[in-house]
Amino acid sequence: LDRILAMELPVIVVLAEKKMAVGEVLNLTQGSVVEFAKPADEFLDVLVNNQLIARGEAVRVGECFGVQVREIGASTETIRAMGRT
């Protein structure tokens, strides 16, 4: 059990997503702003192994960013997410 609990999995926090045409992506330059339809006060998705397990708010931790979990899925959903590739 200790070996399983020590396994490392990718944890991703999704700010927002947007589809853009290849031409728009190629036109991005330093200082470009990409606008998203997601409101700034909406929760961020927390993914483990590319599976949604929680939602939370962006927080500042010293000079870094973090996410404070506000909603979390059932433990069975979390375990299933960790097993998917």
C-alpha positions in Angstrom: 0.0 0.0 0.0 2.9 2.4 0.8 4.3 2.0 -2.7 0.9 2.8 -4.3 0.4 5.8 -2.1 4.0 7.0 -3.0 3.2 6.9 -6.8 3.4 10.2 -8.6 0.6 11.3 -11.0 0.3 14.4 -13.1 -1.9 17.0 -11.4 -3.2 19.7 -13.8 -5.2 22.9 -12.9 -7.1 24.2 -15.9 -7.6 28.0 -16.0 -9.7 27.9 -19.1 -9.8 26.3 -22.6 -10.4 27.8 -26.0 -10.2 26.6 -29.6 -8.2 28.9 -31.9 -7.5 28.6 -35.6 -3.9 27.7 -36.5 -3.5 31.1 -38.1 -4.5 32.9 -34.9 -2.0 30.8 -32.9 0.7 31.6 -35.4 -0.1 35.3 -35.0 0.5 35.3 -31.3 3.4 37.4 -30.2 5.0 38.5 -26.9 2.3 40.6 -25.1 -0.6 39.1 -27.0 -3.7 38.6 -24.9 -5.9 35.5 -25.4 -9.4 36.1 -24.0 -11.5 33.3 -22.6 -15.2 33.1 -22.1 -14.8 31.7 -18.6 -15.6 34.2 -15.8 -12.6 35.1 -13.6 -14.5 34.1 -10.4 -15.4 30.6 -11.6 -13.8 27.6 -10.1 -10.8 26.0 -11.8 -10.8 22.3 -12.7 -8.3 20.0 -11.0 -7.4 17.0 -13.1 -5.4 13.9 -12.0 -4.3 11.8 -14.9 -6.4 14.0 -17.2 -9.6 13.1 -15.2 -11.6 15.8 -13.3 -11.4 15.1 -9.5 -12.0 18.5 -7.9 -12.7 22.2 -8.4 -11.1 25.1 -6.6 -10.0 28.7 -6.5 -6.6 30.2 -7.5 -4.6 31.3 -4.4 -1.2 32.9 -3.9 1.3 30.9 -1.8 4.2 33.1 -1.2 5.6 34.0 -4.6 3.8 31.0 -6.3 0.3 30.1 -7.3 -1.8 27.3 -5.9 -5.3 26.1 -5.9 -7.6 25.8 -2.8 -9.9 22.9 -3.3 -13.6 23.9 -2.8 -15.4 20.8 -4.3 -14.1 17.3 -4.6 -15.5 14.2 -6.2 -16.2 10.9 -4.4 -13.2 8.8 -3.4 -14.2 6.1 -5.8 -14.1 8.6 -8.7 -10.7 9.8 -7.6 -9.4 6.2 -7.4 -10.7 5.5 -10.9 -9.1 8.7 -12.3 -5.7 7.7 -10.9 -5.9 4.3 -12.8 -6.7 5.8 -16.2 -4.0 6.6 -18.7 
